[in-house]
């Protein structure tokens, strides 16, 4: 997806379904809380949970980015 005009974190948050965000937060807490130590595996599991949650739909990729997508996220 081509990045849209950069906005603000609040504008991004306003576009996220609250229940989906709560479920994702609970997944992150479970992933981190169940790990003896944190590392790359936990980051991969968090990224997988974020993709599965669909709360990033309609936004530029935050993974496997091109330069324009990276610039979008860095501008927030």
C-alpha positions in Angstrom: 0.0 0.0 0.0 1.2 3.5 -0.8 1.6 5.6 2.4 -1.0 8.3 3.0 -0.3 11.8 4.2 1.5 11.5 7.5 -0.8 12.4 10.4 -0.4 12.1 14.2 -0.4 9.3 16.7 -3.8 10.4 17.9 -5.2 10.3 14.3 -3.8 6.8 13.9 -5.2 5.7 17.3 -8.6 7.1 16.4 -8.7 4.8 13.4 -8.0 1.6 15.4 -10.9 -0.5 16.6 -10.8 -0.3 20.5 -11.6 -3.9 21.0 -9.0 -5.0 18.6 -6.5 -2.8 20.3 -7.4 -4.3 23.7 -7.0 -7.8 22.4 -3.6 -7.0 20.9 -2.5 -5.4 24.1 -3.5 -8.5 26.0 -1.6 -10.6 23.6 1.6 -8.5 24.0 1.3 -8.8 27.8 0.9 -12.5 27.5 3.9 -12.8 25.1 6.2 -10.7 27.2 4.9 -12.0 30.6 5.4 -15.6 29.6 9.0 -15.2 28.4 11.9 -15.8 30.7 13.8 -13.2 28.8 13.0 -11.0 25.8 14.6 -11.2 22.5 14.0 -11.5 18.8 11.5 -14.4 19.2 9.2 -12.2 21.3 9.5 -9.4 18.7 8.5 -11.8 16.0 5.6 -13.1 18.0 4.4 -9.5 18.7 4.7 -8.6 15.0 2.7 -11.8 14.1 0.0 -10.9 16.7 -0.2 -7.4 15.3 -0.6 -8.7 11.7 -3.2 -11.1 12.9 -5.1 -8.4 14.8 -5.7 -6.5 11.6 -5.4 -3.2 13.5 -2.9 -2.0 10.9 -5.2 -2.4 8.0 -5.2 0.5 5.6 -1.9 1.8 6.9 1.6 1.5 5.4 3.5 -1.7 6.3 5.5 -1.5 9.5 7.3 -4.7 8.4 9.1 -5.4 5.1 9.0 -1.6 4.4 10.0 0.4 1.4 11.5 3.8 1.9 8.2 5.6 1.6 6.6 3.4 4.3 9.6 3.9 6.6 9.3 7.6 6.1 5.6 7.6 7.0 6.2 5.8 10.3 9.2 8.0 11.2 7.1 11.1 10.6 4.5 10.3 13.2 
